[in-house]
Amino acid sequence: MIKIIGITGSLRSGSYNTALLRMAAGLMPNGAMLEIATLKGIPLYDGDIEVNEGIPQTVIALQEQIAAADGLLLATPEYNNSIPGVFKNAIDWLSRPPSSIVRVFGNCPVAVMGATPGGFGTVLSQNAWLPVLRTLGMRPWFGGRLLVSRANHVFNESGEMVDEAAREQLRDFLAGFAEFVQTTNKLRR
């Protein structure tokens, strides 16, 4: 069974990206599962905290989840045409100490998707992730792109995906990513 960790870059309870991950968990192809992780509880990065108190337990727990997984799925909002601060902050913590980068992220298959009420999906945020993923030594999947625009019409007030075409796009995206994870997984271990 392929195990993928999914992380949403929003802390908002009504987040479209969190709803997208929840839908993804139910649409995973046979032989793959998606475990949703959270960024809640990760403090703002502060080198003084790192030196004086060590890596926060919430960060260590998420590092272990990622290191034990076969792949990583990022559901990114787009704030001001880029990566949300809370998401980048979490990645900055997760890359500490630098000696843990290879264990946590090295050769990890990763895919990025996103949902937004705007008309361009999260294309700029997804593009902004590329140098970060490269720096961490991850293996981005370029076989598909999932840009959910007009998310307020794709999801209802309860966070359920009501757009069948978007659901099929998500299903195809997940199948492609799961296949990529399976074929590249041997490089990670």
N, C-alpha and C positions, 0 to 999 in steps of 0.2 A: 504494500500500500504506500503510495506517494503521499507524503505529508507536506503541505504548504502552509506557511504562516501568512496570514493576511493582516495588514495594519492600515488603519485609516488615519489620515492626517488631520482629522477634525476631532475636537473634544465635544462638540455640540450634540446633544442627544437626538436632535432631529436631522442630523447630517445626511445629505444625499450619498456621500461616500461611504458612510457606515451602512446605510441601507443597501448600497451596491454590494458591499462585502457580504452582508447577510444573505442577499439573493444569490451571490456567487457560491456561498457555502452549500446551498441547496441544489445548485446546478452542476456541481463537480462531476466529471466523467467517472465511469467505473474505474476502480483502482486508485483513485485519488481522493484526498480529503483536505478540506480547508479549515484550519483552526484560526479563529479571529483573536488577535492580541490587542492590547490597548496601550495608549500613551499616557493614560491618566496616572497621576502620581509622580511623573518624571519632572524634577525641578528644572528651573532655568540653569543652563550650564554655567558653572562658576569654578574656575581653576582652584580657588581657595578651598571650596568644598571638597574637591577631588583630593587635594593635598592633605587637608586637615581631618577630613571625615571618611575619605575613600569613596569608591563608586557606590551610589545609592542602591539599595536592595531592589527597587523597582527596575532599575537599569540592568542589574545583574540577572534578574529573572528573565527579562526580555532577551538579553544576550544569549542566555541558555536556550530559550525557545527557538531563536533563529539558528543558532549553531546546530541544534538537533534536527532541524527541518531539512527537507530535500529542496525547498525553494521558498521564495519570498514574493508576495503579491502586495504591492503598494497601491492603495486607493487614495489618490491625491486631489484635494481641492486646489483651486487656483486663486491665490490672493495677490492682487496687484501685479498680475502677469507672471507670477513665479510660485515657488514652493512656499507653503504656509510656514510661518516661523516656528510653530509648535512641532511640526514634523521635522524640520531641519535641526531644531534643538535636540530632539530625541536621537537623531542620527549622530549628532555631535557627541552626545553622551555615550551612545552605543559603540562608538569608535575609541573609547577610552578604556584602559590605557592603549596607546598605539600598538603595543605588542599583541593585543587581542583582535586586531582587525582581521588578520588572516583566518583565525579560528572561527570568528563570528560570520564574516562576510566573504572570505576568500573563495572564489569560483562558485559562489552561490547563484543559481539561476534566479533571475528576478524579472518580474513584469510590472509595468505601471499602467494603471487605468484611472479614470476619474470622471466625476459627474459635477455639473454646474448648472445653475439656472440660465447662464449666458448662452450665447449662440455659437461659440467656438469650442465647446467642450473644454478640456483642460490641456490643450495642445502646448501652451507656453510653459505651464508647470511641468508637464511631462518632459519637455525638452530640457528644462532647467535641471531635471534629475540626472541627466546623462553624465555630466562631469563628476557628480558626486558618486554615482555608481562605479564609474571608471576608477576614481581615486580609491575606492574601497575594494577594488579587485573583483567585483561581481561580474556575472555573465548575463547581461540584459538580453531579453528575448525581443527580437525585432520582427518576428513573424506575423504580428498583428498589433492593432492599436484599438483601444476602446476609449472613445471620447463621447461621453453622454452629455449632450447639450440639451437645453430646455428641460432640465431634470424635474422641474416643478410640474411638467406634463407627463413625465415618464413614471414618476412615483406619486402615489396618493398621499393623503395626510397621515396615514398610518405607516408610511415608509415602504409600502408594497409596490413592486414594479408592476405597473398596469399596461405598459406598452409592450406588446408581443414581439415587435421587430427588435426592440432593445434587448428583450429577453433572449432571443435567438442569437443576436450579436454577442451577448455575454456568454452564452453556452459555447459558441464557436471559439471565442477568445480563450475560454478556460480549457477547452479540449486541446487547442494548439499549444497553450502554455504547459499543460500537463505532459504532453508528448515531448516538448523541449526539455522539461525537467527530467523526464525518464531517460532521454538520450544523453544528457550532459551530466547527470547525477554522478556517474562513475568518476568524473574529474574532481568532484568535491571531496570525496572520502579518501 
